[in-house]
Amino acid sequence: MKNVAIRIIGIDPGLRRTGWGVIESDGVRLVYVASGHVTSNGDDDLAYRLREIYEGLAGVLAAWRPVEAAVEETFVNENPRATLKLGQARGMALLAPAMKGLRIAEYPPNLIKKTVVGAGHAEKRQIQMMVSMLLPKARFESADEADALAIAICHANHRTSPAARMAAAASGNR
């Protein structure tokens, strides 16, 4: 019996630039579909910047029609204001697929890096290199896009694990 490919979007939240990457996975193979980023105008008030992120992601979801989404968990940095703003951008990255009824998973940065590179503290260029190897047809212009594709790859690898199924059941995700 042939495995059915599932379309997954990975989202790397950011207030200035939110990266996104869409792949298909049939459980064995990964296929690059598209990637890009959504930007917000740094001169606008925060509420309008968040709206730009939400509307941009909603447009991406409508265009590429993934059925599952994966979002990177927020890491806490030394600047509480920056962490709070990133958390709000991340809220838009969770809301957009939730409004479409997608199953949503969240992954910590170290798990994403370990899944894609093999080391939890990999550097950006290592991630970009491995994403290029795993998705040879991928064309990405920024680290944000490569990170989003890495998030999607991580989800493709962990989406059917017992822990992922339990977490999805516990959170009520579809």
C-alpha positions as CSV (number, residue, x, y, z in Angstrom):
1,M,0.0,0.0,0.0
2,K,1.4,3.4,-1.0
3,N,1.8,6.1,1.6
4,V,-0.2,9.2,1.0
5,A,1.9,12.5,1.0
6,I,1.0,15.0,3.6
7,R,1.6,18.7,3.1
8,I,3.2,20.5,6.0
9,I,4.1,24.1,6.7
10,G,6.9,25.0,9.0
11,I,6.8,28.5,10.5
12,D,9.7,30.4,12.0
13,P,8.1,33.3,13.9
14,G,9.7,36.7,13.9
15,L,8.3,40.3,14.2
16,R,10.4,41.7,11.4
17,R,10.4,38.6,9.2
18,T,8.4,35.3,9.7
19,G,9.8,32.5,7.6
20,W,7.6,29.8,6.1
21,G,8.4,26.6,4.3
22,V,6.0,24.0,2.8
23,I,7.0,20.4,2.1
24,E,5.3,17.2,1.4
25,S,6.1,13.9,3.2
26,D,4.9,10.4,2.5
27,G,6.7,9.0,5.6
28,V,9.8,8.2,3.6
29,R,10.5,11.0,1.1
30,L,10.5,14.7,1.6
31,V,9.6,17.0,-1.3
32,Y,10.1,20.8,-1.3
33,V,7.0,22.7,-2.3
34,A,7.6,26.4,-1.6
35,S,9.1,28.8,0.9
36,G,9.3,32.5,1.6
37,H,8.8,35.0,4.4
38,V,6.2,37.5,5.6
39,T,7.5,40.9,6.7
40,S,6.0,43.6,8.8
41,N,6.7,47.3,8.6
42,G,9.0,48.4,11.5
43,D,7.5,51.9,11.4
44,D,4.0,50.6,12.2
45,D,2.5,50.2,15.6
46,L,2.8,46.7,17.1
47,A,-0.8,45.8,16.5
48,Y,-0.6,46.5,12.8
49,R,2.7,44.6,12.5
50,L,1.0,41.6,14.1
51,R,-1.9,42.0,11.6
52,E,0.6,42.0,8.7
53,I,2.1,38.7,10.0
54,Y,-1.3,37.1,10.4
55,E,-2.7,38.2,7.1
56,G,0.5,37.2,5.3
57,L,0.5,33.7,6.8
58,A,-3.3,33.4,6.1
59,G,-2.5,34.1,2.4
60,V,0.3,31.6,2.3
61,L,-2.0,28.9,3.9
62,A,-4.7,29.7,1.3
63,A,-2.3,29.5,-1.6
64,W,-0.4,26.3,-0.6
65,R,-3.1,24.4,1.4
66,P,-1.0,22.5,4.0
67,V,-2.9,20.2,6.3
68,E,-0.5,20.3,9.2
69,A,1.6,23.1,10.7
70,A,4.7,23.2,12.9
71,V,5.9,26.3,14.7
72,E,9.1,26.9,16.6
73,E,8.8,27.4,20.3
74,T,10.0,30.7,21.6
75,F,13.3,30.9,23.3
76,V,13.7,33.4,26.1
77,N,16.6,35.8,25.6
78,E,18.1,38.5,27.8
79,N,15.7,41.2,26.7
80,P,12.2,40.7,28.2
81,R,10.6,43.2,25.8
82,A,12.1,41.4,22.7
83,T,10.9,38.1,24.1
84,L,7.4,39.4,24.6
85,K,7.2,40.8,21.1
86,L,8.5,37.6,19.6
87,G,5.9,35.7,21.6
88,Q,3.2,37.9,20.1
89,A,4.5,37.3,16.6
90,R,4.5,33.6,17.5
91,G,0.9,34.0,18.6
92,M,0.0,35.1,15.0
93,A,2.0,32.1,13.7
94,L,-0.2,29.8,15.8
95,L,-3.5,31.6,15.1
96,A,-3.3,31.6,11.3
97,P,-3.2,27.8,10.9
98,A,-5.6,27.4,13.9
99,M,-8.1,29.5,12.0
100,K,-7.8,27.1,9.1
101,G,-8.4,24.1,11.4
102,L,-4.9,22.7,10.8
103,R,-3.2,20.2,13.2
104,I,-0.5,22.3,14.9
105,A,2.7,21.0,16.5
106,E,5.3,23.0,18.4
107,Y,9.0,22.2,18.6
108,P,11.9,23.6,20.7
109,P,14.8,25.0,18.7
110,N,17.2,22.3,20.0
111,L,15.0,19.4,18.8
112,I,14.6,21.0,15.4
113,K,18.4,21.4,15.1
114,K,19.1,17.8,16.4
115,T,16.5,16.4,14.0
116,V,17.9,18.1,10.9
117,V,21.6,18.4,11.6
118,G,22.2,15.8,14.3
119,A,23.3,18.3,16.9
120,G,21.1,20.4,19.2
121,H,23.4,23.4,19.0
122,A,24.0,23.6,15.3
123,E,24.7,26.9,13.6
124,K,22.6,28.6,11.0
125,R,24.9,27.7,8.1
126,Q,24.8,24.0,9.2
127,I,21.0,24.1,9.1
128,Q,21.0,25.7,5.7
129,M,23.4,23.1,4.3
130,M,21.4,20.1,5.7
131,V,18.1,21.6,4.4
132,S,19.7,21.9,1.0
133,M,20.8,18.2,1.2
134,L,17.4,16.9,2.4
135,L,15.4,19.1,0.0
136,P,17.7,19.4,-3.1
137,K,15.1,21.4,-5.0
138,A,14.7,24.0,-2.2
139,R,15.5,27.6,-3.1
140,F,15.5,29.9,-0.1
141,E,16.8,33.4,0.2
142,S,17.1,33.8,3.9
143,A,18.0,31.9,7.1
144,D,14.3,32.4,8.1
145,E,13.1,30.3,5.2
146,A,15.7,27.6,5.8
147,D,14.7,27.5,9.5
148,A,11.0,27.2,8.5
149,L,11.9,24.3,6.2
150,A,13.9,22.7,9.0
151,I,10.8,23.1,11.3
152,A,8.7,21.3,8.7
153,I,11.3,18.6,8.3
154,C,11.4,18.1,12.1
155,H,7.6,17.7,12.1
156,A,7.7,15.3,9.2
157,N,10.1,13.1,11.3
158,H,8.2,13.4,14.6
159,R,4.5,13.7,13.6
160,T,3.7,10.0,14.0
161,S,5.7,9.4,17.1
162,P,3.8,8.2,20.2
163,A,4.8,11.3,22.1
164,A,3.5,13.5,19.3
165,R,0.2,11.7,19.2
166,M,-0.2,12.0,22.9
167,A,0.7,15.7,22.9
168,A,-1.8,16.3,20.1
169,A,-4.6,14.4,21.9
170,A,-3.9,16.3,25.1
171,S,-4.0,19.7,23.5
172,G,-7.1,18.9,21.5
173,N,-5.5,19.6,18.1
174,R,-7.0,17.9,15.1
